[in-house]
Amino acid sequence: MIRFNRAIKPFSVLSFDLDDTLYDNRPIIKAAMKAQADYLNKLAGYQEKGPQYWQYCRELAVQQQPTLVDDVTQWRKQTLRLALSKLGFNQSDMEHHAKGAYNAFADARSNITVSDDILALLDNLSKQYTLIAITNGNAEVERFNLNNKFALVLQAGLHGKAKPHSTLFDQAAVHLGVNKNAILHIGDSLDSDVQGANNAGCQSVWLNNQTANYAYKGLADIEIADIHALTHLIKK
């Protein structure tokens, strides 16, 4: 299914969200959280705090430092420091174990294998368009088989505010030397991907293949139910 909600202007760049757009991120995050928890549960006093302790510290961290909301990597690292310091670890041990727990998470977080059919789709699209990635997540593309598929990868926190802020889209346009309406952004979230692209003056594709409630009521320029519908963009 492909539905055009608005007439599409000429574009030369296809921008992709990563998590839940090019692969199912749910089992990956579940495995990463387990790897982090396995590390932390070996430390004195952590497991005794109970299953809600991580969420409590996560919320406390962003209350103390609201800008963390735009950088999931630093948010996690600061939450780890806070959780361990509240358990009484000294500065040196706190930093050591925060790093160890984060590395356990990060190793599992980027243990991703994108399917061959998606890789083939990207290869075909790249023959006619410049492909880039704009993500709010912290998967490290260079560590799995999306490496070298994109001319540019922009990550919230590392390169600017998270979508739906326009920062990452603005940077992409400047870096590539194109007008923002020459960028067609594809993502699964109405709130971050479609709203972000629309607000930035880019064009948008909503991959509507999940059951979720969104606050954003705007329309994507194009709506698809399957990522392979993007083959319609390939000019014969």
Stockholm file with secondary structure:
# STOCKHOLM 1.0

chainA/1-236         MIRFNRAIKPFSVLSFDLDDTLYDNRPIIKAAMKAQADYLNKLAGYQEKGPQYWQYCRELAVQQQPTLVDDVTQWRKQTLRLALSKLGFNQSDMEHHAKGAYNAFADARSNITVSDDILALLDNLSKQYTLIAITNGNAEVERFNLNNKFALVLQAGLHGKAKPHSTLFDQAAVHLGVNKNAILHIGDSLDSDVQGANNAGCQSVWLNNQTANYAYKGLADIEIADIHALTHLIKK
#=GR chainA/1-236 SS CEEESSCCCCCCEEEECCBTTTBCCHHHHHHHHHHHHHHHTTSTTTGGGCTTHHHHHHHHHHHHCGGGGGCHHHHHHHHHHHHHHHTTCCHHHHHHHHHHHHHHHHHHHTCCCCCHHHHHHHHHHHTTSEEEEEESSCCCGGGTTTTTSCSEEEETTTSSCCTTSSHHHHHHHHHHTCCGGGEEEEESCIIIIIHHHHHHTCEEEEECCSCCCCSCCCCCSEEESSGGGGGGGSCC
#=GC SS_cons         CEEESSCCCCCCEEEECCBTTTBCCHHHHHHHHHHHHHHHTTSTTTGGGCTTHHHHHHHHHHHHCGGGGGCHHHHHHHHHHHHHHHTTCCHHHHHHHHHHHHHHHHHHHTCCCCCHHHHHHHHHHHTTSEEEEEESSCCCGGGTTTTTSCSEEEETTTSSCCTTSSHHHHHHHHHHTCCGGGEEEEESCIIIIIHHHHHHTCEEEEECCSCCCCSCCCCCSEEESSGGGGGGGSCC
//
